[in-house]
């Protein structure tokens, strides 16, 4: 799956000891395998190279609900 700048994405948890996380794609880095600069909702930013199925686009309804939860 290819993502664009500004899209909201969610990463699945890699283990039971860690929760999944979500954020916004800030930059798409070129190359044979796409990499993304993502600003996570906790304020951290990282370069992310997703494995198959590890990163998913958030649906518009999920994005609105997430934003509403962040404002309160």
Buried (B, 14 or more C-beta within 10 A) or exposed (E): EEBEEEBBBBBEEEEEEEEEBBBBBEEBEEEEEBBBBBBBBEEEEEEBEBEEEBBBBBEEEBBEEBEEEEEE
